[in-house]
Amino acid sequence: TLTPNRGEPNNPEGGTPPGASLIGHAFDPATRTWRTLPGAPIEPRNGAVHVWTGREVVVWGGGEDGGAANGAAYAPGTDTWRRIAEAPRGLNLASAMWSGREMIVFGSLLNDRNIADTPTSVGVAYDPATDAWRTLSPSELSPQATAAAWVGDRMVAYDYETRWQAYDPATDEWTQPGDMPFEFSECYPDATTVDAGA
């Protein structure tokens, strides 16, 4: 179990200390002990996402107004980090998932007034085998709040206005938007996958 956190102890002057790096912890269930991971080659930030690829934990994105398009990957086998390629854009309110080949990140970049820089939610995908990113085709979902989960062979996402779409990474295409069976006042978007259903 890996638990990336914001990083160094609090800076007495406020904010992130100069030169601070993202740190995390790992739990060994066999010995029921924790250990501190080496510092990552990226700065601490709020809102970062992370996925397990089967070999590495990839941590990416987050940050304040303007966001962070950089990230890093941690390999437990060697207890080392590596910087990954910078993405074409940053996201700081997003969901991340592993497709079996790519880390797909979907959401938005909000400023300090919670206003998105795009008219719809957007996404990017990272391939660790090639250390390369691609931009997802645009969705029709609201950028103010979305949630997404991996279901079978595609990503299913829905927004604060309770509309949903499914994204197929093999074709880079979205389904037509549909309506969820509840009102936006009933919940805040969040998602997980249980028995292959979101």
N, C-alpha and C positions, 0 to 999 in steps of 0.2 A: 504494500500500500504506500503510495507516494502522496504527500500533501504539500504542494508548492504554496508558499506564503509570500507576503510582501517583501520581506528582506531583513535588513539590519534593524537593531534596536532604534527606538525613537530618537530623532534628532532634537536636542534641546532647543534649537532655534526654529523648529517646525519644518515640515516637509521631509523630503528624502535626503539623507546625508549624501554629500558629494562622494562619488565613487562607490556607492552602495550597490550590491548585486542581489538579484533574486535568490532566495534560499528556500529549502524545503526539508522534509523529513521522510524517512522510510520506516515502515513497521514490518517486522518479521513475525508472522503468526506462529512459527514453530517455537521461537524462544520468547515470544511476547515482549519484545524489546524494540525500542525506537533508536534511530541514529540520525544525525544531522547530515544532510547531503552537502557536498562541496558547493560553493557559490556558483551560480549560473553566470554566463557571460552577457547577461542583460540586466537592466536596471529593474528595481521593484516597481510594480504598478498594480492598480486595482483593475478588475474586470478582465484579467487574462483568462484564456481558455486552455484546456489541456486534454490530450487524448493519449491512450496507450496503443501503440502500433503493433505490439507483439514483440518488439525489440527495444523500443525507446518510448519515453514519455516526451511528447512534443508540447511545449508551452509557448503560447503566442498571443499577441494582441493586447487589448486593454488600454489603460492610460487615460489621461484626462482629455480636455479639449484638444483635438488634433490627433489623438490616438497614437498607438504604437504599431508599426507595421513589421517590427522585428520579433524574433523569437529564438528559442534554443531547444535542443533535444538532449535528454539525459539517458545514458545507457547504463542500467544497473550492473550488467556484466563486467564493465570496466570501471564503474563509478566515476564516469567522466561526462562532461557536457560538450556539445559542439554548437556553434552558432549555425542557424539555418538561413537560407536566402531571405532577403526582405520581400515582403508581399507587395503587390501593386497598390494596396490600400490598407488602412488600418480599420479595425472595428473595436468598439468598447462596450457594446451591449449585444452579445452574440451567443449562439449555441455552437458547440463543436462535436463532431462525431467521426468515427473511423469507418470507412466504407469497405475496408479490406485492401485498399490500394492507396487511398488518399485521406488526409484529414480535411474534412469539409467544415467550413466555418460560415455561419449565416446569421445576419443581424443588421446592425446599423452603427454609425458613428455619431454620437450625440455630443453637443457642445455643453457648456456650463449652464445653459437654460433648458436642457433636455430637448433640443431641436436637432433633428437629423440633417446631415449634409446631402442626403439623396431623397427623392420623392417616394421611393419604395425601399423595402429591405433588400440587401444585396449580399453577395457571398463570394468567397475565394476558396480555392482548394490547393492543398500542398501535397506533393508526391515526394516522400523521403528518399525514394530510390534514385531520383534524378535531382533532388534538391531544387525543385522548380515549382512555381505557382502558376495557376490559371485563374481567370475571373469567370464566375458563373454567369450565365445569361440572366437578365433581370427578372425578378418576380413581380407580382402585382400586389404584394402584401404591404401593409402599413409599416413604416420604419420606426414608429414610436415604441413598439414593443412586439417582439415575436418570440416564439419558441420552436425548436425543431428537434426531431429524433430520427435515428436510422431505423427503417422498417423493411426487412427483407433485402431488397436490392435498390432502395431509393430513400431519399430524405422526405419526411412529411413535416410541413411547417404550418403554423397558424399565427394569427396576429391578434392585437388588442380589440380589433373590430369583429373578431370571431369568424374570419374568413380563413380558408386553408388552401394549400396547394401541395402537390407532390413533385419532387425534382428527381429526374433520372440522370445520373452522371454519365451513363454510357452514351446518351444522345445530347446531353446538355439542354434538355427541354423540361418545361414545367407543364403540369396539367392546367386546365382552366380552373379559376378559383371557385370554391364551393363555400357554403355557409355551414357553420358549426351549429349543433342543436341547443345552444344556450345563448344568453345575453352577455354583452361585454362586462356588465356590472357584476357578474357572478364569479369572475376569477381574473387573476393576472396570468398571462401566458407562461406556462412551464410545461415541460414534456419529459417523458422517459419511455423506455420500451420494456414491455412485459410480455413474455411468450410470443414474440414477433409481432406484437401489436402496440401502437403508440397510445 
